[in-house]
Amino acid sequence: MSPTTSAAVEQPSPGAVKAISAVVGTLSLGILVQAVTGGVFAREPNHKGLINAHSGIAYVVALLAVAAVVVAFVMWRGRPGAQVVIAETVAILVAVVVQIGIGQQIGDINKKGTHPGLLAIHIPLALIIFGLALHLSIFVANTRRASVRS
């Protein structure tokens, strides 16, 4: 097997790049919508509908995070950049699950008690999730560009 052939076999397929890009792009859009709905209902006194939207979108984002992990394992394993893609998709999934748990606690607090410290975790964690998704998108794009050049 020549070096050119083995390099071609190792590169991520265009389908893998498109799949992870589509899932992570949609996930990033969901996170952005989360920020908007969260910011609006934090300022509005009557916000039941926005809280429901915020909660519902969180579960869609979680499903997209699961899809990203599946795509990473199925389509990227053994390819250049796979460690980063797999690690970051798993990190996003774990962070989203933690974020949903914190959000549920914040929702329960509005019914029974107070703990303002949870928002101090919830909001920065959302930024970390968005940052991971952005980094992953840039990393995949750079990996694709590098494979096209070689």
N, C-alpha and C positions, 0 to 999 in steps of 0.2 A: 504494500500500500504506500503510495507516494505521500510526501508531506502535504501537498496541495489537497489530495483527496481526504486525508484525515482532518485537515483544517476545515474543509467544507462540511464534513460530517458533524464536527463539533459546534459549528456556529448555530445560533438560535434560528429556527425557521421563521420565515416571514409570518406564518400563521401564529407562532408563539408570540412574536412581537406584537402583532395586531390584537391578539386575544388579551394579553396582559394590559396593553395600552387601553383597550376599550373598557375593560373591567375597572382598572384603576382610574381612568378618566371619569367614568360614571360615578364611581365611589367618591372621587374628589368633588364632583358636582353636588352629590348628596350631602357631603360635609359642609359645603358652602351654603346650601339651603338650610342646613341645621343652624349655622351661625346666624343667618338672617331671621329665621323663626325664633330662635332663642333670644336674640337681641330685641326683637319687636315685643315679644310677650313679657320680657323683663320690665318693659316700660309701660305696658298697658294694664289698666286695672281689671278689665274683663277680657280674659285671654284663654278661655277653655278650649276653643277651637285650635288656637295656635299651639297650645300644649299638646293636644292630641296629634296635630300634624308633626310637631317636633318628635314626639314619641314614635309615631308610625314610621317616619323617615329614618329614625335610628335603627329600626329593625331591617329596613331595606338596605341601609348601609352595612349592617352586620351580614346580611345575606351576600352582598357584593364582596365583602371581605372574605367570606368563606369561598366564594367563587374564585377570588384572586389566589387564595392558597391552593385550591385545586388546580388551577391553570399553572401556577408556579411549579407544583410537584409533577404534574403530568407532562407539561410541555417544555419545561426548562431544566429539569434534572439532567445532570451530566453535560450541560452546555456552559460555555463561558458566561460568567456573571450569575450563574444559578444560585450560588451561595447568597449573594446579595438579594436577589429577587425572592428567594424562598424565605430568607431571614426577615426581610422587610414586610412581606405579606403576612407572615405569622405574627410579627410585632404589631402590625396594623390590626389584625383580627383580635389579638389579646387586648390591645388598648381599647378597641371598640366595645368589647364585652365588658371590660372594666368601666368604661364610660357609661354604658347603658345601666350598669348596676348603680353607679353614683347618681345618674339621672333619676332612677327609680327612687333612690333614697331622698333626693331633693323633692320629688313629687310627694312622697309620703310625709315629709317634714311639713309641707304646706297644709297637711291635714291634722297633724298631731303635735308638732313641736318645732324647734328651731335648731339649726346647726349651720351657720353661715360659712363655716370653713369648707363645706363640700363644694360650694361654687368656686372657691379658691383652688380647688383641684380640678373641677369639671372643665372650666374654661381653658386653663393652660394645657390640659390633656387633649382637648379638641385641637388646639394649635399644633401640638406634637403629632397628632394623627394626620392632620392636613400636611404638615411638613414632611412626614414620612411618605405620604402619597405623592407629593410633589417631587421629592428626591427620587422615588422609585420611577416615576414617569421620565424624569431627566436621565436617569441611569439607563433605562431601557432604550431611550432614543439614542443615547451615545453608544450603546452596545450595537444597536442596529447600524448606526453610521460607521462604526469601526469594522463591522462584518462586511459592509458594502465596499469599503476601501481595500480590504485584503483579498 
